[in-house]
Amino acid sequence: MRRNLITILLTLVIAMTYASDIECVGIATQVVKGNDTTFIFRDEIHLRSNIGDVDWYRADGSLYASGTDEIYPDEGCYRVNNTHFCVQLYQGIDDLDFTIEPTCENTILHVTGSIGARVHTYSLSYNALAWNTEEWVDSAATMSGELKATLIMPPLYGSTPVRLCYDAEVRNALGMDSACVEVLLEPDSVKAVKMELTSLATARGEEGERSNERNRPTSQTLIQGSEYSGPLEVAFYSNPTPGAQFYLWKIYKSTELLVTRNDRDIRYVFSEPGAYRVVCAVNNQYCTSDSMEVSVQISESYLAVPNVFTPNGDGKNDEFRVAYRSLREFHCWVYNRWGKLVYEWTDPAKGWDGTINGRPAAEGAYYYVIRALGTDAAKNAGFSSKISYTKKKLKADESVIGIYQMSGDINLLRGKR
């Protein structure tokens, strides 16, 4: 059948067999829908029997023609032996056109023209906006079905040409030009909006500098629902489609609403331990997007101190550094055996490289004193004069949680590189 169809298109003369008992003569094509077969002719309905003279019956069982191998029937449905089929002349659509009615939930196409009672197929092509992890980009989209006076499309979030073609396969098979009409959805007509919430954590220092910090993001992209050290500054981006005009951000700690903002993008510092939700929705005068949210878990503070480091340049344990998370204040002093201060620093991501005034310090034991406050310490927390070696955890007095007063020996051993 495919070979015969090619012959039709090239010579505009058909001798195409559609069923075992009959064939179409002239320019025609076959349309099958379920158990129904329809032969559509371009200029004239002309049928021939492949088995010689036969009786031709109408669909109602009445005899149409007797003892002949060719007929030129009217439009309708017929039967030869056990072959049931319908025939019709192709009829196009005069003055086809449509208008676009954008809404928040979908896009409505109102089609005009002489559609009539005949069945026509359609295909739509347009640009849909798609998120590619960084931005909204045009993405070619299509839609097809049975042509009706009203067609429902997905919502359109940006300006795009919408192209409507009808009966493409039938017209192609009949050697006819395509029949299409195109309408541009103007930018100021777009109503629907949506967004893609993304976030970016501000990482302190280089990767090597913060390798001793626990639960700090290793990349700047914040992973939803993960647990991090605080304080953590995060930029949140709404990434709206072009139709957005207004923005609503809400930040919750557990169920408590902490912040409401109306900027397109926001920054926030998570300074206390707990589970947070950042929720955003965008809208315009017509539509509101579904809200999106990201979860952030800020862990409790932690501080641990090693008892040895080996500054021999082998890239392993070359600095005296603490392991920590969620600290908002930090100060460490290092003294030699005679009580002289040899080094101090206030950034827990850094440490002592084992030098004094640029020269390698002698091997041996040094004494450190550390005072630090975690993000889980009370806002007015202070230090006592007493130095302890571990984090205090007194359930009877939670005011000391997150307060670190530590001292002890740190051994400098160079060894072999």
N, C-alpha and C positions, 0 to 999 in steps of 0.2 A: 504494500500500500504506500509506503514512503517513497518507493521508486516511481510509482505512478503520479504521486503528488508533485515530485520534482518535474516530471514531464509536463504536468499541467501548467506550472509556473513558467516553464521555458517556452512552451509552444502555444499556451492558451487554448489547447485542445485537450479535452479529457476523454480518457477511456479508462476510468478508475473503478476498480472493483471494491465495493464496500461490504458486500455480503456474498455468500456462496451462490445465491440464486439471481441477483440483480447487479447492475452496474449503472453508474451515472454517466450521461453523455453531456458534454458541455463543461463549463467551468463550475466546479462545485467542491465542497469540503464536507466532512463528516463531524458532527458534534455528538458526543456520547455523554449522557448525564444519568447516572444510575443505570437502570435497565432500558432507558429510552435512547433511541438513535434517531438523529435528525440530519437529513441531507440539505445543505444550504447551497442554493444555486445563485450564480451571479446575474445571469441574463434570462435564462429560460429553463424550465423544469422539463427534463427529458430523461426517461428511464428505459433501460433495455434489459431483457431477460437473458441470462446466460444459459438457460436450459431449453431454449426454443419457445414456442407458443405456450402461454400460460394464462390462467385466469387471474385477474387483478381485483382485489376486494378492498372496499373502504373499511375504516376502523369499526364501523357499526355492523359489519358483516354483509352489507349489500354489495352486489357485484358492480364493479366499476367498468371493467373491460374483459371480454372473453376471447380466448384463443388468439392472443397476439404477443409478439415478443417486444414491442415498443409502445410506450404511451407518453403523452404530454399532459400529465395530470394537473389539476388545480392544487393549491396549497392545502395540506391536510395530512392525515395519517392513513396508511394502507398496509395490506398484507399480501404476500405471495408465498404460497405453501406455508411454512412455519417462520418466515422472515417478516417481522413487524417493523415498520419504519414510518417516519414522517418526512415531509418535504416542504420547503418554503423558499421563496425568493429572498435574497439578502436585502435588508432595508437599513440604510444608515440613519444617522441622527442629524437633522437639520438644526442649525443655530445652537450647537452645544456650547454651554458656558456654565460657570459656577461662581459662587461667592463663598468667602471664608468667614466663618463666625467663630473666633477663638473664645474659649471658656477656660475656667480653672481646671476642670476635670478632663476635658477633651477638646477636639476641634471639629466643628460641624461644617460640612460642605453642602451647600444648597445647589443642586444641579438643575439647570434649565435646558430646554430643547425638546425636540419631538421624540422623546423616549418611547412613548406609546406602551402597548401591552407586550411587545416583543422582549425576549430576554437578551440583554447585552451584558458583556463582561467589561470590566474596567481594570486599569492598573494606575496606581498613583506613585509618583516619585517625588521626594522632597529631602531636605536636610534636617536631620534631627541632631540636637546637641548631645554629645557623649563626653563623659569625664574620662580623661586619660592619665589620671593620678596627679596631674599638675595643673591642668586647665580644661575648660570646655572647648571642644573642637567640633567642627561640622562632620557629621557621619551620614553617608548616603542611606536612605531608608526607602522601602517600597511597601505597597499594600495593594491587594487585588481582591476581586470578588464579583458579585452580580451588581450591575449598575442600577441604582435607584435614585429617586429624587433627593434623598437625604443620605449622605455618607458620614459615618462617624470615624474620625481619626484620633490617634493619641494626642495629648496636649502638645502644642508647639511652644518652645521656650525662647525662640529667637526668630528674627526675620529670615524668610526662606521662600524661594519660588516653589510652588506646588504645581506639578504637571499631571494632568488627567488625560489618559488615552483610553479609547474604548475599542472593543472587538479586535485587538491587535492580532491575535492568531488567525481569526477568521478572515480578516481583511488581507493579511499576508498570504494566506492560502488561496484567496480569490484573486491575487495579483493586484490588489488595491493599495493605494497610498495609506499611510498611517493617519489616524484622525485623533489629534491631540489639541488641548488648549491649556494654557499656563497662566496662573495668577500669582502675583507676588504678595506674600504677607508682609505688610510694611512694619518697620520697627515699632512705630507708635501704636500699632494694633495688637502687639503681643501682650497677653494678660497673664498666662500661667508663669509661675516662678518655682524654682527649686534651688537647692544648695548642696554643697559637698564640704562638710566640716573637716578641716585638717588642722594639725597643730605642730608646733616646732618648739622643742625644748632648748633652752639656752644652756649649753654645756660649759662648765668652767675649765679653762686651761686646755692644754693639749692632752691627747689620750694618755701619754706616759705620765703626765703630771697628776691625773686623776685616777690612775690605775689602782691606787690604794683606797679609793672611795667605793663603798659598796652601794649597789642599786642606782648608780648614776647612769643615765642613758649612754650607750656606747655610740649611738648615732643621734643626730638631732631630731629625727622624726619620732614623735611620741607614740608609743604603741598603746592602744586603748586597753584599759584594765590592768596595766602593769603596775608594779610597785616601785617607787623611786625614793631616793633620798631628798630631803628638803634642806634648806629652802630651794624650791624649783621654780624658776621663771619660765613660763610657757606663753608663746604667742599662738593665738587661735584665729583661724581664717575662715570666713563664711563661704567664700568662693561661690557667689550667687550667679544665676543666669542673668542675662541683660535686663529683664523686666523688673528686677528687684529694686525697691526704693527705701524700705524701712527694715530695721534689724532689731531683734530682741534676744539678748543674751541673759542667761540666768546661771549662777554658780551656786551649787548646794554643797554643804558639808553634811553628809547623811541626809536628813530631811529638812535641815535648816537652810533657808535662803540667805546667802551671804551677800551677793552682788547682783544688781540688775543694770545692764548697760545697753546702749542703743547705737553703738558704733558698728561700722562694717566689720572691722577686725579688732580684737582686744588683746591685751597682755595681762597676765595675772601671776602673782608670786604665791605659791603654795608653801607656807612657812610652818604650818603645824601638822602633826601626824593626823591621819584620818582618811576616810573614803570620800572623794569629791565627785560630783557630776557637773559637767559643763554642757548646758543645753542651749541650742540656738534655733531660731526660726526666722525666715525672711518673708517679706510680703510687699505688696503694693496696694493701690487703692481698690484693686479687684480681688486679688487672691493671696492666700497665705500658704507657704510651703509646709510640708510635714516637718516637724522638728527633728533635729539630729542631736546626738549627744556623744560625749567622750568621757570615759571614766579615768580618774587619776587616784592612785593610792599612794599616800605619803607615809613612809614607814617611821617607826620610832627610832630614836637616836641610838647610836652605838659607837663605842670607842675601845680599841684594843691596842696595846703597845708591845712591840717585840722586845727581846732581851739581848739581841745581837744583830749587828750588820757588818757587811764585809766590803768596804769601799776599795776594791782592787781593779775596777774597770772592766769586769767580765760581763756587765749588764745584768747581773743577778744580785739583788739585795745590796746594791751599791750605796743606798742612802738609808738613813734612819727615818723611817716614816711610820705613822700610825695607820691603822685600819679604822675606818669610820663610816658613818652615814648620818645624815640629818643633823649636822651641827650648825648652829648660827653664830657661835663665838668659839675661838680657839687661841691658845697661847702656850707655847712650849719653850722652856729654858733648859740649856744643857751646861753643866758645870764640870770642871776637871776635879781631880782628887784634892786640890787645895782650896776648892770653893770658888774658883774664878769662873765667871761667865764666859763661855767660849762661843756660844751660838744661841740665837732665839729666832722664832718665826711664828707667824699668826695665820698662815694659810694651811689648813690640814692636808691639802692636796700636795703640798711640797714637803721638804724635809732637810736634814743635815747631811752634806756629802762627805763628812769626815775630814774637813780642812779647817784650819785656823789661820785667818789672814792670808788665805790663798796657798798655804803650805800644808802638806799632809799632817794630820794630828797623830800623836803617838798611839800605838795600840794600848788597849787596856780598858778598864771600867770607867765610865763617866756617869754622872748623876743627872737625871732629868726631873723636871717638875712641869706638870701639865694642869692647866685649868681650862675647862671648856663647858659650854652650855649647849644642850641639844634643843631642837625645835619643840620638844615635848616638855621643856622646863617652863616653870611659871614665868610670866612676863617680867615680874619684879625679882626674879631669882638672883641670889648672890652667892658668894663663896664664904665658907667658914675659914678660920685660921688653921684648922687641922687638915693635913694631907692624908688621903686614903689611897689605897692601891687598886680599888675596884669601884665600879659604879654603885652608888648607893641605891638600894631598893627597899624602902621602908613603907609597907602598905599603910601603916598608921599615919604617915605624914607624906602625902604625895608631892609636897612642895619640893622635895629633894630629887625627884625623878628628873633625869636629864641634866643633872649637875655632876660634873666630873672634876675631882681633885685628886690627882694621881702623881706619884713620884716613885723612883726606883733606879736601878742600875741599867745602863745600856752598854754592852760590851762591843768595842771596836776591834775587829780582827781582820787583818788584810789577807792573810793566807796567800796561796798561789793563784795566779790568774788562769 
